[in-house]
Amino acid sequence: MIIDRIRRDMSVISADDHCVGFVCGFEGENSLRITCISEGYGYDHLIPTAWVTAVEKYVFLDKTISYVLANWEHAHLPRMLAGSAPPPANTTTLPVQTEAA
C-alpha cells in the first residue's frame, strides 16, 4: 500500500511543486500529520491520506498549495522545534526516513 512507504521527516509536495511541510506521523487511520515551519516554530496540520498520490523520496499530493492551505486542519498550537513536546497520544510515530544503501 502506498501509505505504508511514508516515513517521518519526508517532505510533502503539492501538485504544483511546493513544499507543504514535513511528515510527523499519522493521526487515526485517514489523516497525515505534517509540520509546517515558520519563524522557528513548527505548526502541525492534518491532511487526508486520500490526497497522497505517490511516495518516493517525497510524499506527493494531488492538491495545489492553495487548496492544501485552505483545507488542512490545524492540529494544535505552535511549538518550538528545538525543544518540542512529544506528539499527542493518538498520533502514530513513524520511523525517520533513511537513504537507501
MMTF fields as JSON, N, C-alpha, C and O atoms, coordinates in Angstrom:
{
  "mmtfVersion": "1.0.0",
  "mmtfProducer": "UNKNOWN",
  "numBonds": 403,
  "numAtoms": 404,
  "numGroups": 101,
  "numChains": 1,
  "numModels": 1,
  "chainsPerModel": [1],
  "groupsPerChain": [101],
  "chainIdList": ["A"],
  "bondAtomList": [4, 2, 8, 6, 12, 10, 16, 14, 20, 18, 24, 22, 28, 26, 32, 30, 36, 34, 40, 38, 44, 42, 48, 46, 52, 50, 56, 54, 60, 58, 64, 62, 68, 66, 72, 70, 76, 74, 80, 78, 84, 82, 88, 86, 92, 90, 96, 94, 100, 98, 104, 102, 108, 106, 112, 110, 116, 114, 120, 118, 124, 122, 128, 126, 132, 130, 136, 134, 140, 138, 144, 142, 148, 146, 152, 150, 156, 154, 160, 158, 164, 162, 168, 166, 172, 170, 176, 174, 180, 178, 184, 182, 188, 186, 192, 190, 196, 194, 200, 198, 204, 202, 208, 206, 212, 210, 216, 214, 220, 218, 224, 222, 228, 226, 232, 230, 236, 234, 240, 238, 244, 242, 248, 246, 252, 250, 256, 254, 260, 258, 264, 262, 268, 266, 272, 270, 276, 274, 280, 278, 284, 282, 288, 286, 292, 290, 296, 294, 300, 298, 304, 302, 308, 306, 312, 310, 316, 314, 320, 318, 324, 322, 328, 326, 332, 330, 336, 334, 340, 338, 344, 342, 348, 346, 352, 350, 356, 354, 360, 358, 364, 362, 368, 366, 372, 370, 376, 374, 380, 378, 384, 382, 388, 386, 392, 390, 396, 394, 400, 398],
  "bondOrderList": [1, 1, 1, 1, 1, 1, 1, 1, 1, 1, 1, 1, 1, 1, 1, 1, 1, 1, 1, 1, 1, 1, 1, 1, 1, 1, 1, 1, 1, 1, 1, 1, 1, 1, 1, 1, 1, 1, 1, 1, 1, 1, 1, 1, 1, 1, 1, 1, 1, 1, 1, 1, 1, 1, 1, 1, 1, 1, 1, 1, 1, 1, 1, 1, 1, 1, 1, 1, 1, 1, 1, 1, 1, 1, 1, 1, 1, 1, 1, 1, 1, 1, 1, 1, 1, 1, 1, 1, 1, 1, 1, 1, 1, 1, 1, 1, 1, 1, 1, 1],
  "groupList": [{"groupName": "MET", "atomNameList": ["N", "CA", "C", "O"], "elementList": ["N", "C", "C", "O"], "formalChargeList": [0, 0, 0, 0], "bondAtomList": [1, 0, 2, 1, 3, 2], "bondOrderList": [1, 1, 2], "singleLetterCode": "M", "chemCompType": "L-PEPTIDE LINKING"}, {"groupName": "ILE", "atomNameList": ["N", "CA", "C", "O"], "elementList": ["N", "C", "C", "O"], "formalChargeList": [0, 0, 0, 0], "bondAtomList": [1, 0, 2, 1, 3, 2], "bondOrderList": [1, 1, 2], "singleLetterCode": "I", "chemCompType": "L-PEPTIDE LINKING"}, {"groupName": "ASP", "atomNameList": ["N", "CA", "C", "O"], "elementList": ["N", "C", "C", "O"], "formalChargeList": [0, 0, 0, 0], "bondAtomList": [1, 0, 2, 1, 3, 2], "bondOrderList": [1, 1, 2], "singleLetterCode": "D", "chemCompType": "L-PEPTIDE LINKING"}, {"groupName": "ARG", "atomNameList": ["N", "CA", "C", "O"], "elementList": ["N", "C", "C", "O"], "formalChargeList": [0, 0, 0, 0], "bondAtomList": [1, 0, 2, 1, 3, 2], "bondOrderList": [1, 1, 2], "singleLetterCode": "R", "chemCompType": "L-PEPTIDE LINKING"}, {"groupName": "SER", "atomNameList": ["N", "CA", "C", "O"], "elementList": ["N", "C", "C", "O"], "formalChargeList": [0, 0, 0, 0], "bondAtomList": [1, 0, 2, 1, 3, 2], "bondOrderList": [1, 1, 2], "singleLetterCode": "S", "chemCompType": "L-PEPTIDE LINKING"}, {"groupName": "VAL", "atomNameList": ["N", "CA", "C", "O"], "elementList": ["N", "C", "C", "O"], "formalChargeList": [0, 0, 0, 0], "bondAtomList": [1, 0, 2, 1, 3, 2], "bondOrderList": [1, 1, 2], "singleLetterCode": "V", "chemCompType": "L-PEPTIDE LINKING"}, {"groupName": "ALA", "atomNameList": ["N", "CA", "C", "O"], "elementList": ["N", "C", "C", "O"], "formalChargeList": [0, 0, 0, 0], "bondAtomList": [1, 0, 2, 1, 3, 2], "bondOrderList": [1, 1, 2], "singleLetterCode": "A", "chemCompType": "L-PEPTIDE LINKING"}, {"groupName": "HIS", "atomNameList": ["N", "CA", "C", "O"], "elementList": ["N", "C", "C", "O"], "formalChargeList": [0, 0, 0, 0], "bondAtomList": [1, 0, 2, 1, 3, 2], "bondOrderList": [1, 1, 2], "singleLetterCode": "H", "chemCompType": "L-PEPTIDE LINKING"}, {"groupName": "CYS", "atomNameList": ["N", "CA", "C", "O"], "elementList": ["N", "C", "C", "O"], "formalChargeList": [0, 0, 0, 0], "bondAtomList": [1, 0, 2, 1, 3, 2], "bondOrderList": [1, 1, 2], "singleLetterCode": "C", "chemCompType": "L-PEPTIDE LINKING"}, {"groupName": "GLY", "atomNameList": ["N", "CA", "C", "O"], "elementList": ["N", "C", "C", "O"], "formalChargeList": [0, 0, 0, 0], "bondAtomList": [1, 0, 2, 1, 3, 2], "bondOrderList": [1, 1, 2], "singleLetterCode": "G", "chemCompType": "PEPTIDE LINKING"}, {"groupName": "PHE", "atomNameList": ["N", "CA", "C", "O"], "elementList": ["N", "C", "C", "O"], "formalChargeList": [0, 0, 0, 0], "bondAtomList": [1, 0, 2, 1, 3, 2], "bondOrderList": [1, 1, 2], "singleLetterCode": "F", "chemCompType": "L-PEPTIDE LINKING"}, {"groupName": "GLU", "atomNameList": ["N", "CA", "C", "O"], "elementList": ["N", "C", "C", "O"], "formalChargeList": [0, 0, 0, 0], "bondAtomList": [1, 0, 2, 1, 3, 2], "bondOrderList": [1, 1, 2], "singleLetterCode": "E", "chemCompType": "L-PEPTIDE LINKING"}, {"groupName": "ASN", "atomNameList": ["N", "CA", "C", "O"], "elementList": ["N", "C", "C", "O"], "formalChargeList": [0, 0, 0, 0], "bondAtomList": [1, 0, 2, 1, 3, 2], "bondOrderList": [1, 1, 2], "singleLetterCode": "N", "chemCompType": "L-PEPTIDE LINKING"}, {"groupName": "LEU", "atomNameList": ["N", "CA", "C", "O"], "elementList": ["N", "C", "C", "O"], "formalChargeList": [0, 0, 0, 0], "bondAtomList": [1, 0, 2, 1, 3, 2], "bondOrderList": [1, 1, 2], "singleLetterCode": "L", "chemCompType": "L-PEPTIDE LINKING"}, {"groupName": "THR", "atomNameList": ["N", "CA", "C", "O"], "elementList": ["N", "C", "C", "O"], "formalChargeList": [0, 0, 0, 0], "bondAtomList": [1, 0, 2, 1, 3, 2], "bondOrderList": [1, 1, 2], "singleLetterCode": "T", "chemCompType": "L-PEPTIDE LINKING"}, {"groupName": "TYR", "atomNameList": ["N", "CA", "C", "O"], "elementList": ["N", "C", "C", "O"], "formalChargeList": [0, 0, 0, 0], "bondAtomList": [1, 0, 2, 1, 3, 2], "bondOrderList": [1, 1, 2], "singleLetterCode": "Y", "chemCompType": "L-PEPTIDE LINKING"}, {"groupName": "PRO", "atomNameList": ["N", "CA", "C", "O"], "elementList": ["N", "C", "C", "O"], "formalChargeList": [0, 0, 0, 0], "bondAtomList": [1, 0, 2, 1, 3, 2], "bondOrderList": [1, 1, 2], "singleLetterCode": "P", "chemCompType": "L-PEPTIDE LINKING"}, {"groupName": "TRP", "atomNameList": ["N", "CA", "C", "O"], "elementList": ["N", "C", "C", "O"], "formalChargeList": [0, 0, 0, 0], "bondAtomList": [1, 0, 2, 1, 3, 2], "bondOrderList": [1, 1, 2], "singleLetterCode": "W", "chemCompType": "L-PEPTIDE LINKING"}, {"groupName": "LYS", "atomNameList": ["N", "CA", "C", "O"], "elementList": ["N", "C", "C", "O"], "formalChargeList": [0, 0, 0, 0], "bondAtomList": [1, 0, 2, 1, 3, 2], "bondOrderList": [1, 1, 2], "singleLetterCode": "K", "chemCompType": "L-PEPTIDE LINKING"}, {"groupName": "GLN", "atomNameList": ["N", "CA", "C", "O"], "elementList": ["N", "C", "C", "O"], "formalChargeList": [0, 0, 0, 0], "bondAtomList": [1, 0, 2, 1, 3, 2], "bondOrderList": [1, 1, 2], "singleLetterCode": "Q", "chemCompType": "L-PEPTIDE LINKING"}],
  "groupTypeList": [0, 1, 1, 2, 3, 1, 3, 3, 2, 0, 4, 5, 1, 4, 6, 2, 2, 7, 8, 5, 9, 10, 5, 8, 9, 10, 11, 9, 11, 12, 4, 13, 3, 1, 14, 8, 1, 4, 11, 9, 15, 9, 15, 2, 7, 13, 1, 16, 14, 6, 17, 5, 14, 6, 5, 11, 18, 15, 5, 10, 13, 2, 18, 14, 1, 4, 15, 5, 13, 6, 12, 17, 11, 7, 6, 7, 13, 16, 3, 0, 13, 6, 9, 4, 6, 16, 16, 16, 6, 12, 14, 14, 14, 13, 16, 5, 19, 14, 11, 6, 6],
  "groupIdList": [1, 2, 3, 4, 5, 6, 7, 8, 9, 10, 11, 12, 13, 14, 15, 16, 17, 18, 19, 20, 21, 22, 23, 24, 25, 26, 27, 28, 29, 30, 31, 32, 33, 34, 35, 36, 37, 38, 39, 40, 41, 42, 43, 44, 45, 46, 47, 48, 49, 50, 51, 52, 53, 54, 55, 56, 57, 58, 59, 60, 61, 62, 63, 64, 65, 66, 67, 68, 69, 70, 71, 72, 73, 74, 75, 76, 77, 78, 79, 80, 81, 82, 83, 84, 85, 86, 87, 88, 89, 90, 91, 92, 93, 94, 95, 96, 97, 98, 99, 100, 101],
  "secStructList": [7, 4, 4, 4, 4, 7, 7, 5, 6, 7, 3, 3, 3, 7, 6, 6, 1, 7, 3, 3, 3, 3, 3, 3, 3, 3, 3, 6, 6, 6, 3, 3, 3, 3, 3, 3, 3, 3, 6, 6, 3, 3, 3, 3, 3, 3, 3, 3, 4, 4, 4, 3, 3, 3, 3, 1, 1, 1, 3, 3, 3, 1, 1, 7, 2, 2, 2, 2, 2, 2, 2, 7, 3, 3, 7, 1, 7, 7, 3, 3, 1, 6, 6, 7, 7, 7, 7, 7, 6, 6, 3, 3, 3, 7, 7, 5, 7, 7, 7, 7, 7],
  "xCoordList": [0.845, 0.0, 0.887, 1.916, 0.502, 1.311, 1.582, 2.687, 0.607, 0.73, 1.781, 2.408, 1.983, 2.961, 4.395, 5.278, 4.644, 6.002, 6.327, 7.456, 5.349, 5.568, 6.395, 6.122, 7.427, 8.312, 8.386, 8.181, 8.677, 8.815, 9.886, 10.894, 9.654, 10.553, 10.612, 11.407, 9.795, 9.729, 9.053, 8.115, 9.521, 8.887, 7.565, 7.445, 6.579, 5.266, 5.154, 5.265, 4.931, 4.966, 3.575, 2.923, 3.139, 1.829, 1.881, 2.957, 0.712, 0.617, 1.305, 1.71, 1.44, 2.133, 3.566, 4.131, 4.138, 5.555, 6.013, 7.132, 5.171, 5.558, 5.694, 4.932, 6.675, 6.815, 5.769, 5.783, 4.87, 3.787, 4.265, 3.831, 5.149, 5.661, 6.398, 6.834, 6.531, 7.26, 6.415, 5.686, 6.5, 5.693, 6.094, 7.275, 5.081, 5.273, 4.792, 5.428, 3.673, 3.089, 1.657, 1.226, 0.933, -0.485, -1.325, -0.912, -2.487, -3.46, -4.693, -5.404, -4.939, -6.005, -5.598, -4.411, -6.589, -6.302, -6.272, -5.699, -6.883, -7.053, -6.444, -6.696, -5.649, -5.056, -3.551, -3.034, -2.864, -1.42, -1.101, -1.586, -0.284, 0.123, 1.41, 2.403, 1.382, 2.568, 2.921, 2.052, 4.196, 4.662, 5.072, 5.822, 4.576, 4.946, 5.79, 5.355, 6.976, 7.894, 7.792, 7.86, 7.625, 7.548, 8.177, 7.739, 9.198, 9.863, 10.329, 10.183, 10.883, 11.426, 10.415, 10.78, 9.16, 8.115, 7.6, 7.578, 7.189, 6.568, 5.072, 4.599, 4.33, 2.874, 2.382, 2.667, 1.65, 1.165, -0.223, -1.095, -0.394, -1.653, -1.979, -1.101, -3.246, -3.695, -4.221, -4.959, -3.825, -4.361, -4.841, -4.287, -5.854, -6.338, -5.295, -4.634, -5.159, -4.247, -4.742, -3.963, -6.009, -6.564, -5.914, -5.974, -5.3, -4.629, -3.282, -2.728, -2.755, -1.438, -1.558, -2.365, -0.734, -0.768, 0.457, 0.393, 1.585, 2.824, 3.733, 3.707, 4.538, 5.544, 6.839, 6.954, 7.798, 9.117, 10.108, 10.115, 10.942, 11.8, 10.958, 11.29, 9.885, 8.949, 7.545, 7.284, 6.644, 5.22, 4.558, 4.609, 3.945, 3.315, 1.802, 1.175, 1.231, -0.209, -0.841, -0.16, -2.156, -2.88, -3.588, -4.447, -3.236, -3.847, -2.789, -1.621, -3.196, -2.284, -2.012, -2.739, -0.968, -0.624, -1.779, -2.064, -2.44, -3.548, -4.709, -5.353, -4.978, -6.045, -5.677, -6.509, -4.436, -3.992, -4.1, -4.651, -3.577, -3.601, -5.025, -5.281, -5.943, -7.336, -8.112, -9.143, -7.622, -8.425, -7.794, -8.451, -6.54, -5.973, -6.562, -7.116, -6.447, -6.927, -5.741, -4.673, -5.924, -4.874, -4.883, -5.924, -3.711, -3.63, -3.517, -4.218, -2.666, -2.541, -1.72, -1.287, -1.502, -0.755, 0.677, 1.201, 1.323, 2.705, 3.631, 3.35, 4.736, 5.714, 7.096, 7.331, 8.009, 9.393, 9.962, 9.714, 10.706, 11.25, 12.361, 12.438, 13.22, 14.376, 13.967, 14.547, 13.029, 12.624, 11.178, 10.438, 10.767, 9.358, 8.847, 9.58, 7.601, 6.94, 6.673, 6.641, 6.48, 6.161, 4.812, 3.982, 4.578, 3.305, 2.146, 2.357, 0.92, -0.247, -0.387, 0.147, -1.102, -1.222, -1.836, -1.496, -2.725, -3.386, -2.623, -3.175, -1.36, -0.531, 0.383, 1.026, 0.441, 1.341, 2.669, 2.724, 3.729, 5.056, 5.649, 5.535, 6.272, 6.858, 8.376, 8.952, 9.032, 10.496, 11.015, 10.345, 12.192, 12.81, 13.236, 13.688, 13.098, 13.487, 14.998, 15.74, 15.449, 16.872, 17.157, 16.29, 18.365, 18.761, 18.956, 19.466, 18.558, 18.752, 20.238, 20.948, 20.696, 22.13, 22.461, 23.617],
  "yCoordList": [-1.186, 0.0, 1.245, 1.273, 2.252, 3.455, 4.17, 4.669, 4.222, 4.923, 4.266, 4.947, 2.962, 2.243, 2.693, 2.413, 3.372, 3.824, 5.2, 5.671, 5.853, 7.178, 7.039, 6.188, 7.904, 7.912, 9.311, 10.309, 9.361, 10.622, 11.487, 10.977, 12.774, 13.792, 13.84, 14.602, 13.052, 13.177, 14.504, 14.922, 15.154, 16.377, 16.024, 14.998, 16.894, 16.729, 17.789, 18.984, 17.342, 18.218, 18.313, 17.3, 19.549, 19.772, 19.463, 19.268, 19.421, 19.125, 20.188, 19.913, 21.411, 22.474, 22.676, 23.764, 21.6, 21.527, 22.463, 22.974, 22.691, 23.458, 22.513, 21.555, 22.794, 22.005, 22.495, 23.651, 21.596, 21.918, 21.806, 22.571, 20.866, 20.631, 19.311, 18.786, 18.78, 17.541, 16.578, 17.001, 15.3, 14.283, 14.144, 14.033, 14.153, 13.85, 12.441, 11.719, 12.051, 10.741, 10.711, 11.573, 9.712, 9.576, 9.931, 9.722, 10.459, 10.714, 9.919, 10.281, 8.85, 7.945, 7.18, 7.049, 6.674, 5.869, 6.669, 6.22, 7.848, 8.565, 9.958, 10.703, 10.326, 11.659, 11.586, 10.807, 12.405, 12.518, 13.804, 14.874, 13.706, 14.886, 15.416, 14.696, 16.692, 17.319, 18.566, 19.189, 18.926, 20.138, 21.138, 20.817, 22.335, 23.446, 24.38, 24.763, 24.75, 25.554, 27.016, 27.363, 27.874, 29.309, 30.035, 29.867, 30.839, 31.659, 30.86, 31.317, 29.684, 28.884, 28.044, 27.333, 28.116, 27.341, 26.274, 26.475, 25.145, 24.1, 24.123, 23.998, 24.279, 24.285, 22.964, 22.642, 22.202, 20.905, 21.025, 21.74, 20.296, 20.285, 18.852, 17.992, 18.611, 17.297, 17.411, 18.338, 16.444, 16.36, 14.931, 14.001, 14.736, 13.381, 12.557, 13.066, 11.315, 10.428, 10.219, 9.817, 10.481, 10.347, 11.33, 11.115, 12.394, 13.362, 12.839, 13.392, 11.803, 11.267, 10.458, 9.533, 10.825, 10.112, 9.25, 8.263, 9.617, 8.854, 9.078, 10.132, 8.066, 8.164, 7.612, 6.421, 8.495, 8.108, 8.647, 8.205, 9.591, 10.282, 11.296, 11.656, 11.742, 12.698, 12.112, 11.101, 12.765, 12.424, 13.423, 14.63, 12.932, 13.799, 13.82, 12.789, 15.015, 15.212, 15.533, 15.965, 15.318, 15.672, 17.018, 17.344, 17.8, 19.117, 20.207, 19.98, 21.388, 22.528, 23.1, 22.811, 23.908, 24.521, 25.376, 25.358, 26.118, 26.969, 26.127, 26.501, 24.999, 24.11, 23.514, 23.468, 23.06, 22.462, 23.472, 23.16, 24.681, 25.704, 26.084, 26.402, 26.054, 26.406, 25.277, 25.52, 24.037, 22.898, 22.001, 21.072, 22.24, 21.395, 21.767, 22.854, 20.871, 21.115, 21.464, 20.864, 22.432, 22.778, 21.735, 21.455, 21.16, 20.072, 20.587, 20.091, 21.552, 22.143, 23.415, 23.813, 24.059, 25.302, 25.097, 23.986, 26.157, 26.035, 25.628, 25.893, 24.984, 24.578, 24.913, 24.924, 25.187, 25.421, 24.122, 23.065, 24.164, 22.956, 22.341, 21.117, 23.149, 22.622, 21.8, 20.738, 22.231, 21.51, 21.095, 21.261, 20.561, 20.268, 19.172, 18.266, 19.284, 18.301, 17.025, 17.058, 15.897, 14.658, 14.771, 15.593, 13.957, 14.03, 13.589, 12.858, 14.026, 13.602, 12.087, 11.408, 11.56, 10.116, 9.394, 8.236, 10.035, 9.353, 9.49, 9.198, 9.929, 10.07, 8.855, 8.448, 8.282, 7.171, 7.738, 8.441, 7.45, 7.931, 7.036, 5.812, 7.639, 6.906, 6.885, 7.774, 5.886, 5.88, 7.004, 7.412, 7.491, 8.551, 8.027, 6.887, 8.849, 8.462, 8.293, 9.129, 7.214, 6.979, 6.81, 6.392, 7.133, 6.969, 5.481, 4.743, 5.047, 3.658, 3.408, 4.251, 2.238, 1.921, 1.523, 1.223],
  "zCoordList": [0.0, 0.0, 0.0, 0.675, -0.737, -0.908, 0.428, 0.644, 1.303, 2.577, 3.468, 4.279, 3.333, 4.152, 3.892, 4.703, 2.797, 2.465, 3.033, 2.9, 3.667, 4.239, 5.509, 6.356, 5.628, 6.784, 7.38, 6.689, 8.65, 9.368, 8.691, 8.202, 8.673, 8.132, 6.603, 6.053, 5.905, 4.444, 4.094, 4.773, 3.05, 2.568, 1.893, 1.223, 2.085, 1.457, 0.371, 0.646, -0.877, -2.048, -2.685, -2.939, -2.935, -3.553, -5.049, -5.614, -5.68, -7.113, -7.964, -9.094, -7.424, -8.16, -7.645, -7.751, -7.085, -6.71, -5.599, -5.643, -4.615, -3.434, -2.244, -2.109, -1.381, -0.155, 0.843, 1.266, 1.205, 2.134, 3.58, 4.441, 3.842, 5.187, 5.232, 4.208, 6.448, 6.673, 7.484, 8.381, 7.188, 7.856, 9.32, 9.648, 10.201, 11.624, 11.933, 12.7, 11.34, 11.598, 11.106, 10.34, 11.557, 11.217, 12.426, 13.567, 12.174, 13.221, 12.831, 11.893, 13.542, 13.157, 11.913, 11.615, 11.186, 10.0, 8.702, 7.71, 8.703, 7.442, 7.392, 6.445, 8.392, 8.407, 8.575, 9.377, 7.811, 7.877, 8.63, 8.263, 9.686, 10.452, 9.844, 9.734, 9.449, 8.888, 9.684, 10.294, 9.674, 10.327, 9.265, 8.343, 9.406, 8.535, 9.399, 10.485, 8.949, 9.753, 9.354, 8.175, 10.37, 10.141, 11.319, 12.457, 11.058, 12.066, 13.275, 14.409, 13.053, 14.133, 14.893, 15.829, 14.506, 15.156, 14.203, 12.989, 14.755, 13.96, 14.165, 15.295, 13.107, 13.161, 12.586, 11.433, 13.381, 12.925, 12.303, 12.798, 11.197, 10.459, 10.072, 10.022, 9.801, 9.35, 7.934, 7.6, 7.096, 5.746, 5.524, 6.111, 4.691, 4.415, 3.65, 2.745, 4.014, 3.277, 1.841, 0.977, 1.58, 0.225, -0.748, -1.959, -0.252, -1.115, -1.616, -2.566, -1.009, -1.377, -2.664, -2.758, -3.666, -4.949, -5.182, -5.914, -4.559, -4.739, -3.544, -2.909, -3.251, -2.199, -2.778, -3.067, -2.938, -3.425, -2.405, -1.256, -2.809, -1.845, -1.065, 0.065, -1.674, -1.088, -1.101, -1.754, -0.366, -0.391, -1.336, -1.098, -2.394, -3.383, -3.198, -2.956, -3.318, -3.167, -4.518, -5.448, -4.614, -5.836, -5.71, -6.529, -4.694, -4.455, -4.569, -4.251, -5.023, -5.118, -3.727, -2.776, -3.619, -2.331, -1.805, -0.607, -2.684, -2.221, -1.696, -0.716, -2.339, -1.866, -0.512, 0.394, -0.373, 0.891, 2.032, 3.087, 1.822, 2.872, 3.268, 4.429, 2.322, 2.604, 3.273, 3.9, 3.144, 3.595, 4.641, 5.11, 5.032, 6.082, 7.425, 7.586, 8.388, 9.742, 10.625, 10.503, 11.512, 12.468, 13.575, 14.17, 13.846, 14.817, 16.256, 17.138, 16.505, 17.836, 17.757, 16.676, 18.906, 18.948, 18.48, 18.569, 17.979, 17.531, 18.675, 19.844, 18.32, 19.325, 18.801, 17.592, 19.724, 19.334, 18.799, 19.38, 17.725, 17.13, 17.966, 18.068, 18.565, 19.291, 20.51, 20.738, 21.274, 22.478, 22.413, 23.383, 21.296, 21.093, 22.017, 22.415, 22.334, 23.198, 22.409, 21.179, 23.101, 22.393, 21.69, 22.08, 20.656, 19.936, 20.828, 21.795, 20.512, 21.276, 21.277, 20.399, 22.259, 22.448, 21.255, 21.012, 20.505, 19.391, 18.073, 17.012, 18.123, 16.936, 16.801, 17.769, 15.618, 15.35, 14.893, 13.884, 15.607, 15.247, 14.17, 14.24, 13.19, 12.079, 12.206, 12.832, 11.624, 11.613, 10.719, 9.77, 11.022, 10.254, 8.895, 8.783, 7.857, 6.506, 6.457, 6.973, 5.837, 5.649, 4.17, 3.402, 3.782, 2.393, 2.101, 2.945, 0.928, 0.522, 0.302, -0.246, 0.736, 0.593, -0.817, -1.119]
}
